Amino acid sequence: MARGRGKLTPQDKEDMKVFSANLNSILSDRNCKQAELSRATGIPPSTLTGYVKGTSLPIPGNVQKIADFFGVPKSTLDPRFVTANPVVYSIVGESNTPNYSTSSIQTIYDELKPPRQAKVLTYAERQRDEQRKEETKKNEVSEVIQLYSYDYYDHPASAGTGQYLNDVRVERIELPVDIDADFVIPIKGDSMEPDYHDGDLVFIQTSVDLNDGVIGVFNYNGDAYIKQLVIDKEQAYLHSLNPAYKDMPITPETDFRIIGEVVDLYREG
């Protein structure tokens, strides 16, 4: 049995928790159902459930879709897109609580008289102690990581110049994320950067029919590619996110088959 590519890093786990909290908050604030968000963004319901529960970390493309739907910056939802600012909001919605910089806290403290400074210090010490206890509990829980088993095809899908599909070997792989997918395959190449990188694992749901704009895995003249399917009035073609690569036209002469839709991504920390 093939083993997983590695455990989630502590930062990955924290990012999943923050994204889940932010997504739940904005869904509640906007009175939006998961089903509505799924229909509008094209993200499978099972994938959204993983985001809401905090059991999977969204790929950048899905973060963009959700952010566009709600009309907010990606950084409002996903801490991986947050840049250094004096004030950072960690939860979306009207009830956001800012994390003030050290200089802001010190300025307020200096304006207080000694009796009130003592109260601030006492409160801060109590908050520090509670935070330490919470972090201890998180570390204890994180030591037990549940692994989920998937069919794993050791043949990579090319994000580049193509890979042959012949004699693909099926194994089992264990990963610390629960994704509704039919199998997992690795990526080779850089044509789908910045969203997908060489060595990433992608989760695939088999399908024979994909909509315009969907990222999928395709058999193109005998080779397997991970690309974006583009369908317009004049033609259909496979599109690379990396502008260094040309589009691949789909014509009546093309030996073309849809293998499945990319529903999620796993990247070793």
C-alpha positions as CSV (number, residue, x, y, z in Angstrom):
1,M,0.0,0.0,0.0
2,A,1.3,3.4,-0.9
3,R,1.6,5.8,1.9
4,G,0.5,9.5,2.0
5,R,2.8,12.2,0.9
6,G,3.0,13.7,4.4
7,K,1.0,15.0,7.3
8,L,-0.6,18.4,7.2
9,T,1.6,21.1,8.7
10,P,0.4,23.0,11.8
11,Q,-0.1,26.0,9.5
12,D,-2.3,24.0,7.1
13,K,-4.5,23.0,10.0
14,E,-4.8,26.5,11.3
15,D,-5.5,27.8,7.8
16,M,-8.3,25.2,7.4
17,K,-9.8,26.2,10.7
18,V,-9.7,30.0,9.9
19,F,-11.1,29.4,6.4
20,S,-13.9,27.3,7.8
21,A,-14.8,29.9,10.4
22,N,-14.7,32.7,7.8
23,L,-16.8,30.7,5.3
24,N,-19.4,29.8,7.9
25,S,-19.6,33.4,9.1
26,I,-20.2,34.9,5.6
27,L,-22.7,32.2,4.8
28,S,-24.6,33.1,7.9
29,D,-24.3,36.9,7.4
30,R,-25.5,36.7,3.8
31,N,-28.2,34.1,4.6
32,C,-26.7,31.9,1.9
33,K,-27.1,28.1,1.7
34,Q,-24.2,25.7,0.7
35,A,-26.3,24.5,-2.2
36,E,-26.7,28.0,-3.6
37,L,-23.0,28.6,-3.3
38,S,-22.3,25.3,-5.0
39,R,-24.5,26.1,-7.9
40,A,-23.1,29.6,-8.4
41,T,-19.5,28.6,-8.2
42,G,-19.5,25.1,-9.7
43,I,-17.7,23.7,-6.7
44,P,-19.1,20.2,-5.8
45,P,-21.3,20.1,-2.7
46,S,-19.1,17.5,-1.1
47,T,-16.0,19.7,-1.6
48,L,-17.8,22.7,0.0
49,T,-18.8,20.5,2.9
50,G,-15.1,19.8,3.6
51,Y,-14.4,23.6,3.6
52,V,-17.4,24.3,5.9
53,K,-16.4,21.5,8.3
54,G,-12.7,22.5,8.2
55,T,-11.6,19.1,7.0
56,S,-10.0,20.2,3.7
57,L,-8.0,23.2,2.5
58,P,-9.4,24.8,-0.7
59,I,-7.3,25.2,-3.8
60,P,-6.6,28.8,-4.8
61,G,-9.0,28.6,-7.7
62,N,-11.9,27.7,-5.5
63,V,-11.0,30.5,-3.0
64,Q,-11.2,32.9,-5.9
65,K,-14.7,31.6,-7.0
66,I,-16.1,31.9,-3.5
67,A,-14.6,35.4,-3.0
68,D,-16.0,36.5,-6.3
69,F,-19.4,35.2,-5.4
70,F,-19.5,37.2,-2.2
71,G,-17.7,40.2,-3.6
72,V,-14.9,40.1,-1.1
73,P,-11.1,39.9,-1.4
74,K,-9.6,36.4,-1.1
75,S,-7.8,37.5,2.0
76,T,-11.2,38.0,3.7
77,L,-11.7,34.3,3.6
78,D,-8.3,32.6,3.4
79,P,-5.4,33.6,5.7
80,R,-2.9,32.4,3.0
81,F,-3.7,35.5,1.0
82,V,-3.4,38.0,3.9
83,T,-0.6,40.5,3.6
84,A,1.1,42.2,6.5
85,N,-1.1,45.1,7.8
86,P,-1.3,46.9,11.1
87,V,-4.9,45.6,11.5
88,V,-5.9,42.1,10.3
89,Y,-9.5,40.8,10.3
90,S,-9.7,37.1,10.9
91,I,-13.5,36.6,10.6
92,V,-15.8,38.0,7.9
93,G,-19.0,39.9,8.6
94,E,-20.0,42.9,10.7
95,S,-18.8,41.3,13.9
96,N,-15.2,41.1,12.8
97,T,-12.7,41.6,15.6
98,P,-9.4,43.3,14.5
99,N,-6.0,42.1,15.7
100,Y,-4.3,45.3,16.5
101,S,-0.6,45.8,16.2
102,T,1.7,45.9,19.2
103,S,2.2,49.7,18.7
104,S,-1.5,50.3,18.8
105,I,-1.9,48.4,22.1
106,Q,1.1,50.1,23.7
107,T,-0.3,53.6,22.7
108,I,-3.6,52.9,24.4
109,Y,-1.8,51.4,27.5
110,D,0.5,54.5,27.8
111,E,-2.5,56.8,27.9
112,L,-4.0,55.0,31.0
113,K,-3.3,55.9,34.6
114,P,-1.5,53.3,36.8
115,P,-4.6,51.8,38.4
116,R,-6.1,51.2,35.0
117,Q,-2.8,50.0,33.6
118,A,-2.8,47.4,36.4
119,K,-6.3,46.2,35.3
120,V,-5.1,45.9,31.7
121,L,-2.1,43.9,32.7
122,T,-4.2,41.5,34.9
123,Y,-6.7,41.0,32.0
124,A,-3.8,40.4,29.5
125,E,-2.2,37.8,31.7
126,R,-5.5,36.0,32.1
127,Q,-5.9,36.0,28.3
128,R,-2.4,34.8,27.8
129,D,-2.9,31.9,30.2
130,E,-6.2,30.9,28.5
131,Q,-4.5,31.0,25.1
132,R,-1.7,28.7,26.3
133,K,-4.2,26.2,27.6
134,E,-6.0,26.3,24.2
135,E,-2.8,25.8,22.3
136,T,-1.9,22.9,24.5
137,K,-5.2,21.2,23.8
138,K,-4.8,21.9,20.0
139,N,-1.4,20.2,20.0
140,E,-2.7,17.2,21.9
141,V,-5.5,16.8,19.4
142,S,-3.3,17.3,16.4
143,E,-1.1,14.4,17.3
144,V,-3.9,12.0,16.3
145,I,-4.4,12.5,12.6
146,Q,-7.0,10.5,10.8
147,L,-5.9,9.1,7.4
148,Y,-8.3,8.4,4.5
149,S,-7.6,5.9,1.8
150,Y,-7.9,6.5,-2.0
151,D,-7.3,4.8,-5.3
152,Y,-4.0,6.2,-6.5
153,Y,-2.8,6.1,-10.1
154,D,0.9,6.3,-10.3
155,H,0.7,7.8,-13.7
156,P,0.9,11.6,-13.6
157,A,-1.4,14.0,-15.4
158,S,0.7,16.4,-17.3
159,A,0.7,20.1,-16.6
160,G,3.1,20.4,-19.5
161,T,3.7,18.3,-22.6
162,G,1.6,15.2,-21.9
163,Q,2.0,11.8,-20.4
164,Y,1.1,8.4,-21.8
165,L,-1.8,6.6,-20.3
166,N,-0.8,3.1,-21.1
167,D,-0.1,0.5,-18.4
168,V,-1.3,2.7,-15.5
169,R,-0.8,1.0,-12.2
170,V,-3.5,1.4,-9.4
171,E,-2.4,1.5,-5.8
172,R,-3.9,2.7,-2.5
173,I,-2.8,5.9,-0.8
174,E,-3.6,7.4,2.6
175,L,-4.0,11.1,3.0
176,P,-5.1,13.3,6.0
177,V,-8.0,14.9,4.2
178,D,-11.5,13.5,3.5
179,I,-12.5,14.4,-0.1
180,D,-15.3,12.9,-2.1
181,A,-13.3,11.7,-5.1
182,D,-13.0,8.5,-7.2
183,F,-9.2,8.5,-7.4
184,V,-6.0,10.6,-6.9
185,I,-3.2,11.2,-9.4
186,P,0.0,13.3,-9.3
187,I,0.7,16.3,-11.4
188,K,3.8,16.7,-13.6
189,G,4.9,20.0,-15.1
190,D,4.2,23.7,-14.6
191,S,1.6,24.6,-17.3
192,M,-1.2,25.0,-14.6
193,E,0.8,27.3,-12.3
194,P,0.2,29.3,-10.2
195,D,-2.8,27.1,-9.0
196,Y,-1.2,23.7,-9.5
197,H,2.4,22.7,-9.1
198,D,4.6,19.8,-10.2
199,G,4.2,17.0,-7.6
200,D,0.8,18.1,-6.3
201,L,-1.9,15.4,-5.9
202,V,-5.3,16.1,-7.4
203,F,-8.6,14.5,-6.4
204,I,-10.6,13.4,-9.4
205,Q,-14.4,12.7,-9.8
206,T,-14.9,10.7,-13.0
207,S,-17.2,12.3,-15.5
208,V,-18.0,12.2,-19.2
209,D,-19.4,15.7,-19.4
210,L,-17.8,18.9,-18.0
211,N,-19.0,22.5,-18.3
212,D,-17.1,25.4,-19.7
213,G,-14.3,26.7,-17.4
214,V,-13.9,23.5,-15.4
215,I,-10.5,22.1,-14.5
216,G,-10.3,18.5,-15.4
217,V,-8.1,15.6,-16.6
218,F,-8.3,14.8,-20.2
219,N,-7.1,12.1,-22.7
220,Y,-5.8,14.2,-25.6
221,N,-4.4,12.1,-28.5
222,G,-3.3,9.3,-26.1
223,D,-1.7,11.6,-23.4
224,A,-3.2,12.7,-20.1
225,Y,-3.4,16.4,-19.3
226,I,-4.7,18.5,-16.5
227,K,-6.2,21.6,-18.1
228,Q,-9.1,24.0,-18.1
229,L,-11.8,23.1,-20.6
230,V,-13.0,26.1,-22.6
231,I,-16.0,25.9,-24.8
232,D,-17.1,28.9,-26.9
233,K,-19.4,29.3,-30.0
234,E,-16.6,28.8,-32.5
235,Q,-14.5,26.0,-30.9
236,A,-13.5,24.1,-27.8
237,Y,-9.9,23.8,-26.5
238,L,-7.8,22.9,-23.5
239,H,-6.4,26.0,-21.7
240,S,-3.3,26.2,-19.5
241,L,-3.3,28.7,-16.6
242,N,0.4,29.4,-17.3
243,P,0.5,31.8,-20.2
244,A,3.8,30.3,-21.5
245,Y,1.8,27.4,-22.9
246,K,-0.4,27.5,-26.0
247,D,-4.1,26.4,-26.0
248,M,-4.8,22.9,-27.3
249,P,-7.7,22.9,-29.9
250,I,-10.2,20.1,-29.8
251,T,-11.2,19.2,-33.4
252,P,-13.1,16.3,-35.0
253,E,-9.8,14.8,-35.7
254,T,-8.6,14.9,-32.1
255,D,-8.6,11.7,-30.1
256,F,-10.3,13.3,-27.1
257,R,-11.9,11.9,-23.9
258,I,-12.9,13.5,-20.6
259,I,-11.4,11.5,-17.7
260,G,-12.9,13.5,-14.8
261,E,-13.1,16.8,-12.9
262,V,-10.5,18.1,-10.5
263,V,-12.4,18.6,-7.3
264,D,-9.6,19.3,-4.9
265,L,-5.8,19.4,-4.3
266,Y,-3.3,18.1,-1.8
267,R,0.1,19.6,-1.5
268,E,2.8,18.4,0.9
269,G,3.8,21.0,3.4
